Amino acid sequence: MRLLERMRKEWFMIGIVLAIAGAKLEPSIGMNGGPLKPEITVSYIAVATIFFNSGLSLNTEELTSALVHIKLHLFIQIFTLAFFPAAVWLFLQLLSITPINEWLLKGLQTVGCMPPPVSSAVILTKAVGGNEGIVVTPLLLLLFLGSSSSVPFTSIFSQLFMTVVVPLIIGQIVRRYIKDWLERKQPPFGAVSSSVLMIIYTTFCDTFSNPSIDLDKFSLLLALFIICSIQLSFMLLTFIYSTRNNSGFTPADTVAVMFCSTHKSLTLGIPMLKIVFAGHEYLSLISVPLLIYHPVQILLGSVLVPTIKSWMVSRQKGVKLMRPTV
């Protein structure tokens, strides 16, 4: 029973593995021009469904109230969409002289360009990862990987507008009319993440149908090590910065900074890579680091949460004890 509960909880991770395995077994089904017609069903329908769902589930009232934390909001935006991609780019200049697969390195750069998750337990993550990510992320991808993108700039933004922005707005409009029903029934919005699995499946179908593409295990293991190192280093960096005496952040703010600044959105990232690198033969290799980053951030989070929670509680008690009594 415990195993079944664990599998039910981690259904998305299991789905990613099964999607890649299924693509390996029979790539002709999901490749471009295949029976699934991913050039239509994935590029437009699946992506639009994901962002309609995001618009439908996004509680704008909570988001607006979160924006009063201007300093916290600004720090997370700047760290996530400026410092993170720039630091990764500098680090990759050193790694470029190593034998690591060049497309995995480009994939690591795309991870740096991604916004935080659109939906998260922390409302501030929604505030940072919404509209800013839709506009800034493709700009960052083109800035750092411009020559790798085979799609014209105008085409990228027109498709982003039609498959991301428009469904998001429609979802918000629909939410206004069925808000009470949504709050009463609490439908499983996370189930729509299965559309991401379809994107992953068709992306790897294209890869496995191309015999010239090969990925060595050394590069894959090294990418895993680099991703773990980046996450831990950036979490430590944000912790040190936000706990300085003159930082102005509370212990609860520090927790938000650590997770919101270092987490990256798979749900937004995979569809965006599908748009920006449409038709690229190495798209699946570029996607691999983001597919690794997602479970690693969940794993590290689950390991660190008890320690961070204990630290936050003790710091909050310390602050209360230091307050002068009247």
C-alpha positions as CSV (number, residue, x, y, z in Angstrom):
1,M,0.0,0.0,0.0
2,R,2.8,2.4,0.9
3,L,4.4,1.7,-2.5
4,L,1.1,2.4,-4.3
5,E,0.7,5.7,-2.4
6,R,4.3,6.7,-3.3
7,M,3.7,5.8,-7.0
8,R,0.4,7.8,-7.0
9,K,2.3,10.8,-5.5
10,E,5.1,10.6,-8.0
11,W,3.0,9.8,-11.0
12,F,4.5,12.6,-13.0
13,M,8.1,11.4,-12.5
14,I,7.0,7.8,-13.5
15,G,5.2,9.3,-16.5
16,I,8.4,11.0,-17.7
17,V,10.3,7.7,-17.6
18,L,7.5,5.8,-19.3
19,A,7.1,8.5,-22.0
20,I,10.8,8.3,-22.8
21,A,10.8,4.5,-22.8
22,G,7.7,4.4,-25.0
23,A,9.4,6.8,-27.5
24,K,12.4,4.5,-27.5
25,L,10.3,1.4,-28.3
26,E,8.2,2.8,-31.1
27,P,9.4,6.3,-32.2
28,S,7.5,6.4,-35.5
29,I,4.2,6.9,-33.6
30,G,5.1,10.3,-32.1
31,M,7.6,11.7,-34.6
32,N,6.8,14.6,-36.8
33,G,4.5,13.5,-39.6
34,G,3.5,10.4,-37.6
35,P,0.0,9.2,-36.6
36,L,-0.1,11.5,-33.6
37,K,0.6,14.6,-35.8
38,P,2.6,16.4,-33.0
39,E,3.1,19.4,-35.2
40,I,-0.6,20.2,-34.5
41,T,-1.6,18.1,-31.4
42,V,1.5,19.1,-29.4
43,S,2.7,22.4,-30.8
44,Y,-0.7,24.0,-30.5
45,I,-3.3,21.9,-28.7
46,A,-1.2,20.5,-25.8
47,V,0.7,23.7,-25.2
48,A,-2.5,25.8,-25.2
49,T,-4.2,23.3,-22.9
50,I,-1.4,23.7,-20.3
51,F,-1.6,27.5,-20.2
52,F,-5.4,27.6,-20.3
53,N,-5.2,25.4,-17.2
54,S,-2.6,27.8,-15.7
55,G,-4.9,30.7,-16.2
56,L,-7.9,28.8,-14.8
57,S,-5.9,27.8,-11.6
58,L,-4.1,31.1,-11.0
59,N,-5.7,32.9,-8.1
60,T,-5.2,36.6,-9.0
61,E,-6.4,37.8,-5.6
62,E,-3.6,36.0,-3.8
63,L,-1.1,37.0,-6.5
64,T,-2.0,40.7,-6.1
65,S,-1.6,40.5,-2.3
66,A,1.8,38.8,-2.7
67,L,3.0,41.8,-4.8
68,V,3.1,44.0,-1.7
69,H,6.4,42.3,-0.9
70,I,8.1,44.4,-3.5
71,K,11.7,43.8,-2.3
72,L,11.3,40.1,-2.2
73,H,9.6,40.0,-5.6
74,L,12.3,42.1,-7.2
75,F,15.1,40.0,-5.7
76,I,13.6,36.7,-7.0
77,Q,13.1,38.2,-10.5
78,I,16.6,39.6,-10.8
79,F,18.2,36.5,-9.4
80,T,16.2,34.1,-11.5
81,L,16.1,35.9,-14.8
82,A,19.4,37.8,-14.7
83,F,22.0,36.4,-12.3
84,F,21.1,32.7,-12.8
85,P,21.5,32.6,-16.6
86,A,24.5,34.9,-16.6
87,A,26.3,32.8,-13.9
88,V,25.5,29.5,-15.8
89,W,26.8,31.1,-19.1
90,L,30.1,31.9,-17.4
91,F,30.4,28.5,-15.9
92,L,29.6,26.8,-19.3
93,Q,32.5,28.8,-20.9
94,L,34.8,26.7,-18.7
95,L,32.9,23.5,-19.4
96,S,33.1,24.0,-23.2
97,I,36.7,22.8,-23.2
98,T,35.7,19.5,-21.7
99,P,34.4,16.5,-23.7
100,I,30.8,16.9,-22.4
101,N,28.2,16.7,-25.1
102,E,27.8,20.2,-26.5
103,W,24.0,19.9,-26.8
104,L,23.7,19.0,-23.1
105,L,25.7,22.2,-22.3
106,K,23.3,24.2,-24.4
107,G,20.5,22.4,-22.4
108,L,22.1,23.6,-19.2
109,Q,22.0,27.1,-20.5
110,T,18.3,26.8,-21.2
111,V,17.7,25.7,-17.6
112,G,19.4,28.9,-16.5
113,C,17.0,30.9,-18.7
114,M,13.8,29.3,-17.3
115,P,11.5,31.1,-14.9
116,P,10.3,29.5,-11.6
117,P,7.2,27.2,-11.6
118,V,4.0,28.9,-12.5
119,S,2.1,27.0,-9.8
120,S,3.7,26.4,-6.5
121,A,2.8,26.2,-2.8
122,V,4.4,29.6,-2.5
123,I,2.3,32.3,-4.0
124,L,5.3,34.5,-4.8
125,T,6.5,31.8,-7.2
126,K,3.3,32.4,-9.2
127,A,4.0,36.2,-9.2
128,V,7.5,35.7,-10.5
129,G,6.9,32.9,-12.9
130,G,3.9,34.1,-14.8
131,N,4.0,36.9,-17.4
132,E,7.7,37.8,-16.9
133,G,8.8,34.3,-17.8
134,I,6.7,34.2,-21.0
135,V,8.4,37.3,-22.3
136,V,11.9,37.2,-20.8
137,T,12.7,33.5,-21.2
138,P,12.6,33.4,-25.0
139,L,14.7,36.6,-25.1
140,L,17.3,35.0,-22.8
141,L,17.3,31.8,-25.0
142,L,17.9,33.8,-28.1
143,L,20.5,35.9,-26.3
144,F,22.6,33.0,-25.1
145,L,21.7,30.4,-27.8
146,G,20.7,32.6,-30.7
147,S,22.5,30.6,-33.4
148,S,21.0,27.3,-32.1
149,S,17.4,28.4,-32.7
150,S,16.2,27.6,-36.2
151,V,12.9,29.6,-35.9
152,P,12.6,33.3,-36.7
153,F,12.2,35.7,-33.8
154,T,8.8,37.0,-34.9
155,S,7.5,33.5,-35.5
156,I,8.6,32.5,-31.9
157,F,6.7,35.4,-30.3
158,S,3.6,35.0,-32.5
159,Q,3.3,31.3,-31.6
160,L,4.1,32.1,-27.9
161,F,1.3,34.7,-28.0
162,M,-1.3,32.4,-29.6
163,T,-0.4,29.2,-27.6
164,V,0.6,30.8,-24.2
165,V,-0.7,34.3,-23.7
166,V,-4.1,33.9,-25.3
167,P,-5.0,30.6,-23.5
168,L,-3.7,32.1,-20.2
169,I,-6.0,35.2,-20.6
170,I,-9.0,33.0,-21.6
171,G,-8.4,30.8,-18.6
172,Q,-8.4,33.9,-16.3
173,I,-11.6,35.2,-17.9
174,V,-13.4,31.8,-17.5
175,R,-12.2,31.7,-13.9
176,R,-14.0,34.9,-13.1
177,Y,-17.3,33.2,-14.0
178,I,-16.8,29.9,-12.4
179,K,-14.6,31.0,-9.4
180,D,-17.1,29.8,-6.8
181,W,-17.4,26.4,-8.4
182,L,-13.6,26.0,-8.7
183,E,-13.2,26.9,-5.0
184,R,-16.0,24.5,-4.0
185,K,-15.0,21.5,-6.2
186,Q,-11.2,22.1,-6.3
187,P,-10.6,20.2,-9.5
188,P,-7.3,18.4,-10.0
189,F,-5.4,21.1,-12.1
190,G,-2.2,19.1,-11.8
191,A,-3.7,16.3,-14.0
192,V,-3.3,18.6,-17.0
193,S,0.4,18.2,-16.6
194,S,-0.1,14.9,-18.5
195,S,0.0,17.2,-21.6
196,V,3.6,17.9,-20.8
197,L,4.2,14.1,-20.9
198,M,2.9,14.1,-24.5
199,I,5.3,16.9,-25.4
200,I,8.2,14.9,-23.8
201,Y,7.1,11.7,-25.6
202,T,6.9,13.3,-29.1
203,T,10.2,15.1,-28.6
204,F,12.1,11.9,-27.8
205,C,10.3,10.1,-30.7
206,D,12.0,12.6,-33.0
207,T,15.3,11.9,-31.3
208,F,15.1,8.1,-31.4
209,S,14.0,8.1,-35.0
210,N,17.2,9.9,-35.9
211,P,20.1,7.3,-35.8
212,S,22.8,10.0,-36.0
213,I,21.9,11.3,-32.5
214,D,23.9,9.6,-29.6
215,L,24.3,10.5,-26.0
216,D,27.2,9.1,-24.0
217,K,26.7,8.0,-20.3
218,F,29.7,10.1,-19.2
219,S,28.1,13.4,-20.3
220,L,24.8,12.4,-18.8
221,L,26.3,11.6,-15.4
222,L,28.4,14.7,-15.4
223,A,25.3,16.8,-16.3
224,L,23.5,15.3,-13.3
225,F,26.4,16.2,-11.0
226,I,26.6,19.7,-12.4
227,I,22.9,20.3,-11.9
228,C,23.0,19.1,-8.3
229,S,26.0,21.4,-7.7
230,I,24.3,24.4,-9.3
231,Q,21.2,24.0,-7.2
232,L,23.0,23.5,-3.9
233,S,25.4,26.4,-4.6
234,F,22.7,28.8,-5.5
235,M,20.5,27.8,-2.6
236,L,23.5,28.4,-0.3
237,L,24.2,31.7,-1.9
238,T,20.6,33.0,-1.6
239,F,20.6,31.7,2.1
240,I,23.8,33.6,2.9
241,Y,22.6,36.8,1.2
242,S,19.1,36.8,2.6
243,T,20.2,36.2,6.2
244,R,22.6,39.1,6.4
245,N,21.9,41.5,9.3
246,N,20.9,44.4,6.9
247,S,19.2,42.3,4.2
248,G,15.7,43.3,5.4
249,F,14.3,39.7,4.9
250,T,12.5,37.8,7.5
251,P,13.2,34.0,8.1
252,A,10.0,33.2,6.1
253,D,11.3,35.5,3.3
254,T,14.6,33.6,3.3
255,V,12.8,30.3,2.7
256,A,10.8,31.8,-0.2
257,V,14.0,33.3,-1.7
258,M,15.9,29.9,-1.5
259,F,13.2,27.9,-3.3
260,C,11.7,30.5,-5.6
261,S,15.1,31.7,-6.9
262,T,16.5,28.3,-7.6
263,H,13.6,26.3,-8.9
264,K,12.8,26.1,-12.6
265,S,9.5,25.4,-14.4
266,L,9.3,22.2,-16.4
267,T,5.6,22.8,-17.2
268,L,6.5,26.2,-18.8
269,G,10.0,25.2,-20.0
270,I,9.3,22.1,-22.1
271,P,6.5,23.8,-24.2
272,M,8.7,26.9,-24.6
273,L,11.7,24.8,-25.8
274,K,9.3,23.1,-28.2
275,I,8.4,26.5,-29.7
276,V,11.8,28.2,-29.7
277,F,13.7,25.1,-31.1
278,A,10.9,23.8,-33.3
279,G,12.2,21.3,-35.8
280,H,15.7,21.2,-34.3
281,E,17.1,17.7,-34.5
282,Y,18.8,18.0,-31.1
283,L,15.8,19.3,-29.2
284,S,15.6,16.3,-27.0
285,L,19.2,16.6,-25.9
286,I,18.7,20.3,-25.2
287,S,15.6,19.2,-23.1
288,V,17.5,16.6,-21.0
289,P,19.0,19.0,-18.4
290,L,15.6,20.5,-17.7
291,L,14.1,17.0,-17.3
292,I,16.9,16.2,-14.8
293,Y,16.6,19.5,-13.0
294,H,12.9,19.0,-12.2
295,P,13.2,15.8,-10.1
296,V,16.5,17.0,-8.6
297,Q,14.9,20.2,-7.3
298,I,12.0,18.1,-5.8
299,L,14.4,15.6,-4.2
300,L,16.7,18.3,-2.7
301,G,13.6,20.2,-1.5
302,S,12.2,17.2,0.3
303,V,15.6,16.5,1.9
304,L,16.2,20.1,3.0
305,V,12.7,21.1,4.1
306,P,12.8,19.6,7.6
307,T,16.2,21.3,8.3
308,I,15.1,24.7,6.8
309,K,11.8,24.5,8.7
310,S,13.5,23.9,12.0
311,W,15.9,26.8,11.3
312,M,13.0,29.1,10.4
313,V,11.0,28.2,13.6
314,S,14.1,28.7,15.8
315,R,14.9,32.1,14.2
316,Q,11.3,33.3,14.5
317,K,11.3,32.3,18.2
318,G,14.6,34.2,18.6
319,V,13.1,37.3,17.0
320,K,10.0,37.2,19.3
321,L,12.2,36.8,22.4
322,M,14.4,39.8,21.4
323,R,11.3,42.1,21.1
324,P,10.9,44.4,24.1
325,T,7.9,43.8,26.3
326,V,5.7,46.7,27.3
